[in-house]
């Protein structure tokens, strides 16, 4: 338990049985009436953002979220198996929890896995990853006024849009937040 005076950005609160991260907070002392804390909270699981106001000094329940760097080992049915690099413990994370990160994960890649009381909450990848293009159509130059793009399949099976000059077996840098092409990587 903590009071509203202890709130900081990034702290995780348990409100109505759900976990919420404090995105931003503001302590307000109006000229008339009691002080209060205005917060913007983000749901840890769904990503929904809400504004909530607390009276100053009331107690709020904090949740202990353990964030660890883990190595992705393999896919087991619908679960993704991660290994803690310190203790070598294995953790099965459901595909729904991994979400879109599955499109950019290769075996033995490191990712940040957040857990609460042993339950995986989310998987966070670095902002960008380097993946190899396994298949793309040959790009044809010609009838267009601006630079064009074409679909390309990555080694994870995910498809992104890349510039026409790229060929198969080329390593590319991909943004893990929106799946956009960031550039070619030369070995």
SVG drawing of the C-alpha trace seen along z (x, -y; Angstrom):
<svg xmlns="http://www.w3.org/2000/svg" viewBox="-14 -30 44 58">
<polyline fill="none" stroke="black" stroke-width="0.4" points="0.0,0.0 1.1,-3.5 -0.5,-7.0 -1.3,-9.2 1.7,-11.3 4.0,-8.4 2.8,-8.2 5.5,-8.3 5.5,-7.8 5.9,-4.0 4.5,-2.8 1.9,0.0 -1.3,-0.2 -4.0,2.4 -7.4,0.8 -10.6,2.9 -8.6,6.1 -6.8,4.7 -3.2,3.5 -2.7,-0.1 0.6,-2.0 0.9,-5.7 1.7,-7.5 1.6,-10.9 0.4,-12.6 -0.1,-16.1 -0.6,-17.1 -3.2,-19.9 -3.9,-22.3 -6.8,-24.5 -7.4,-27.7 -10.6,-26.3 -11.1,-22.7 -8.8,-19.8 -5.8,-18.9 -6.1,-16.1 -3.9,-14.1 -4.9,-14.0 -3.4,-10.9 -3.4,-9.4 -3.4,-5.6 -2.7,-2.9 -4.1,0.6 -1.1,3.0 -2.9,5.8 -5.2,3.9 -3.3,0.7 -6.4,-1.4 -5.6,-4.9 -8.0,-6.6 -7.9,-9.8 -8.5,-9.2 -8.5,-11.7 -7.6,-10.7 -8.0,-12.8 -4.6,-13.6 -3.4,-11.3 -5.7,-8.3 -4.2,-4.9 -3.8,-3.1 -2.7,0.5 0.6,1.0 1.4,4.1 4.9,5.6 5.7,6.0 9.0,7.9 10.6,7.0 13.4,9.3 15.5,9.8 14.6,13.3 15.8,15.3 13.1,16.6 13.7,20.4 10.9,21.9 7.2,22.1 5.3,24.9 1.8,25.2 0.2,21.8 2.8,20.8 6.1,19.1 8.8,20.5 11.3,17.9 14.3,18.6 15.5,16.3 19.1,15.7 20.1,15.5 18.3,18.4 17.7,20.5 14.1,20.9 11.7,21.4 8.4,19.5 5.6,20.3 3.9,17.2 0.6,17.5 0.4,16.2 -2.3,13.6 0.2,12.1 3.0,12.0 0.8,10.3 2.3,8.6 5.9,9.1 5.6,12.7 6.0,11.2 9.6,10.1 10.9,12.8 13.6,15.2 14.8,18.1 17.5,17.1 16.5,13.4 16.4,11.4 13.1,9.7 11.9,8.0 9.1,10.0 7.0,8.4 5.4,10.7 3.1,10.1 3.0,13.0 4.4,15.4 1.7,14.4 3.2,13.0 1.7,9.5 3.5,8.5 6.6,9.0 8.6,6.0 11.1,6.1 13.8,3.6 12.5,0.7 14.1,2.3 15.3,5.7 17.3,7.0 15.6,9.7 16.3,11.3 14.0,11.0 13.2,14.6 11.0,13.8 10.1,10.8 9.1,10.2 11.7,8.6 11.2,4.9 10.4,3.3 11.4,-0.3 9.3,-2.5 5.8,-3.9 5.6,-5.8 6.3,-9.3 7.6,-8.5 9.5,-5.8 7.4,-2.6 7.2,0.3 6.5,4.0 5.6,6.7 8.4,8.8 8.2,11.8 10.6,11.9 12.3,15.0 9.6,15.0 6.9,15.2 5.6,11.7 5.1,9.5 6.2,5.8 6.4,3.2 10.0,2.5 11.5,0.4 11.7,1.8 15.5,2.2 15.5,4.8 16.1,8.5 15.6,11.8 18.3,12.8 18.9,9.1 19.0,8.2 16.7,5.3 16.0,3.3 12.3,3.3 10.5,1.1 8.9,3.5 6.2,1.0 4.5,0.7 6.3,3.2 7.7,0.5 10.9,0.9 13.8,-1.3 16.7,-0.4 19.0,2.1 21.7,3.6 25.1,4.4 27.1,7.2"/>
</svg>
